[in-house]
Amino acid sequence: CGGNTDPQAAQSVFMGRDLASICRGRGLPTASGGTQGFELYLKRDLTRRISGFVSYTLGFADAVARDGTPFTPQSDVRHLANAVLHFDLGSGFALGVRLHYRSGKMAVNTLFDAPNDRFERVEKRLPSFFRADLRGSYTWNVSFGRMEASIGVQNITASSEATHRDCIVDALGDFSGTQVPVVCTVDYQRAILLPNLGIRAEM
């Protein structure tokens, strides 16, 4: 609901006016929407020396809030790509890598346009996100089957994902056009690196 309703219906009292939002109503906020897209998926069998898969998804989404406000939901991620590759180096050694990319989600801000004495709803897409994971392993035969020891790092690129966009009206901007001039900063979550060790038995 946050920001995806009538921008004139602010969620707080502003300058003595209670512009109650639909978000304050009973029950969960609802909307009607739709998504469409396609995915391309290519895979190579794990028995090959170089194996894995590559996928690409192109998607679109749109929605209309219960009060009639059209908006772009966060499920509208236009581009999503994954590549998982496994390299059999021989003598029991193997190397794996995973690459993940997705375009940014839509972020919305409700701003008060003081010169025009009204609230405006501003949609802007967050920056895209890329991450790489790395894994190495060694496999050997034992009397009851096979053993595998592995070491890896998730997010070896130390990537941070954009989570929110904070915007304020640029009082010194050009108000002559149809768009309210704004100044925005993007908030990022802290980069998380996850090293891991593993051992697996196959019987």
Secondary structure, 3 states (H helix, E strand, C coil): CCCCCCCCCCCCEECCEECCCHHHCCCCCCEEEEEEEEEEEEEECCCCCEEEEEEEEEEEEEEEECCCCEECCCCCCCEEEEEEEEEEEECCEEEEEEEEEECCCEEEEEEEECCCCEEEEEEEECCCEEEEEEEEEEEEEECCEEEEEEEEEECCCCCCCEEEEEEEECCCCCCCCCCCCEEEEEEECCCCCEEEEEEEEEC
